[in-house]
C-alpha cells in the first residue's frame, strides 16, 4: 500500500502555476531580464558593425534580401520571453538591449534605435500573449521570432525604405521574417534550453521544466 502511494506521488505531474502568475514579476525576474538585455545589447553593438560586410555582398545580388541579416537584432525579446515567461518580458529585454546600443552609440541615432527595440519587442510579445503565456515550445518561439521580424520589417520599410516598390517590399519582408524565425526564434529556443540545462534557471519555470525533462 505504501509502495503504491509512493509511486503515485513520484509520478504526479508538476502543479499548475497559479492563475495570472505571468503578471507578477519577482526581483529575480527583473534582475535576470536586465542581465539578458544588457548582454544582448552588447551583441547588437557588435552586429551593428559586423553586418556591414554581408550587407555589401547581398544588396547588389537582390535588393531586399539584406533582410536576412536582421535576426541578430531580434533575438533579445524572444530569448527574454522564453526564459522569464512573464507578461512584458519580451518588450522589456528587447528595449533594454536597444537602450544599451543607443547609449554606447550606433549609426541610426538614439531615438530611432529605442523605437525599433520597442516595436520589435512588441512583435514578439504579441505572439506570447496569443498563447496566454502558457506555451513555450519551438513552434511558438519560431512564431515569436517571425512576429518580431514582421513588426520590425514594417517599421524599417516606413522609416528607412519609404517609397520602395512592391518587389523590394516583398523580398525584404520575406527575408527578414525568415531570419527572425530561424535566428531570433529557433536559435533562442535552443539557447534557452541550453542555459536551463546548466541549472542556472532553476528559479524559473523554464529551468524547472528542463529538470523535469532530464
Secondary structure, DSSP 8 states (H G I E B T S, - for coil): -HHHHHHHHHT-------TTGGG---HHHHHHHHHHHHHHHHHHHHHHHHHHHHHHHHHHHSTTGGGGG-GGGTHHHHHHHHHH-STTHHHHHHHHHHHHHHHH--TT-HHHHHHHHHHHHHHHHHHHHHTTT---SHHHHHHHHHHHHHHHHHHHHHHTSTT--HHHHHHHHHHHHHHIIIIIIIIHHHHHHHHHHTTTTTTSHHHHHHHHH-
